[in-house]
């Protein structure tokens, strides 16, 4: 972690518009990335296993607000077939992602995780929203290696606006991230850039929180409005002055990625699909040249992929997994980078993760 960059300095750099100063930021982030995680770009096969969601988030196309979206949930056989294909491509990780779906039963998913770990060399990353400690423990014991849970914003008022709580909730997402760490997961989080109501100060607080949490993976992408959500429809309008509202631009996203690399030099940082969506020609490549070292090609079967509409117009929505593999390999090599092998765990100065075994904390934790 980098203790030198203060929150005020982070905010100042977020506001920076001078091209020369921004070029220095890109170069510094790229150098820090090379020194700490190397030139390998690790590919993590993304499987969007369900688009059901119990939440009423005001920005997300999977929200219960969106009644026009046909819903799906992949079968165990479909998930395992796709995981085997991901392993055959040579990717090191499968990412099982979904809305916050109560229909994904804990034991059912644990059996799938266990089978993936027994039959492939893949690391397993989960991104399933807020789940109970018992479920998280069970999945860790089944062999899951990582868990991604974006805290979205460190501003409590804005978080409540975009992510209305469910009745009976007692833990914040920060609490859950700390639980995940105690269970032995590699822990990932992140934020959206430019969501309505986000100020430069709160975004600087977000980046500082990445550092405080010592995250293993950090995902940042631009806010892309969905027309079937309260924010996208303009029914919710946070009161922030134009001078303080962070823009949801490509350049601002690169600033956040670069500053994140400076304060968390060891973290794995993806160049996201959202970046590729707003710049289809070179968004991913520029992300990789401004701090990122991970790409997550979408390996969801195409007939499901079109229904996982967090935001509209996603890049590569109709591409086959095979086509994505070939395209990404070419793009990565075109900028002088190599394709990583193995699970791509965080490069820690403390003992590294072991993608093939559970931590002592997870092994000793009792079932409830």
Phi, psi and omega in degrees: 000151181255107181277359191274327184278113182280167178298323179295321178292321176299313180298319180299320180288330175295328180276351185296134178235351182294122183303322180294318180291323178294321178298322176297321179296315179300315183294320179294316179298320180294320178294315179297320176301314182296319183292326188258328181235357174082187185266354181287136173255116181272134181257129182237114184288120183268128173240115179269092196277346178198142174249013170289146176207137181272354188269163179246037182302141190273359184241345193258134180292345176275353183303156175296344173300328186272088183278352181271355185273120173296138184256152179214161172215121181294150176279165178301319181295320178295319180295315182292321177299317180293322178297320178296323177294320178300317178296321180294329176291344182091007175292152184267347188217144165251134179251115178265110186240146179200167164294177179281085193256110177295341179286348173277098184283142188299314183292319178303313181290324178301320178297321178294314179301314182299319180294317178301316182292328182279335189245354179221164175272010188288142161283150181244121175250137178248141175218085192234016178081201184278115180234164184288159177301321181297318178294314180299321178294315181300316181291325176294318179294332177286345176124359178300138186261325187222157175221132179251126178214103180289133173275353171068313177198145176273357179276110185301321182293316178294321179300316179297327181291317184269344188221070184304137183288157172268154178298139176087358179290137178238340184254140172277169176295328176296319176301316182294320177301321179289325174298316180301318178298317182294334179278351177098007175289150156288137191245128177239149177208192180164185183217164167270149180253118174091017176294142181307130182100351180276124178260165177299321181295316181292326177292322174298321176298321178301312182296322177294325178292326172307315182294315181298321182281348180053053186291147179274330178220139185224118180251126176228137178210161181289144172291124176243116185297143172252130187292343182255039176229157179304320178291317181295328179278350181081013179284339175241126182227094179302144183269090176229136181293148179304327181291336182258344180288124177289130178283149180267053186261164176299313182298318180296324178296319177297321177301314181295318178298315182295315179293325176297318177298324181291321183272341179229070190296336183270349189291153169274126184234119180278148164270111199275162175298327179298322175296317178294335180287320181274345173218089186288338182284316188211015183301313181296317182297316180295323175300317180293336179268000182231033172126339187276157177217011182229144169228142182242085179296140183279118180249013176294136175309135187306325182290339172269325186304322181293341182266352178268071192258074174299320173218159185278158170073028183302144177296149174062027186295331184252003182282144173286161178299324179295318180295320178298320180300312181295316182296314183294320179301317179295317181296318181295316181291333182293340179254017174079020179254164179249162178267126183287158176240159179080186188288342177069043178295163177298139174277097182259150168280336171276171186306132183287163176289157175240105185290352182257359182215161179274157177284164177300324180297318182288324181293325185271348183289127182285152171284149178243000000 
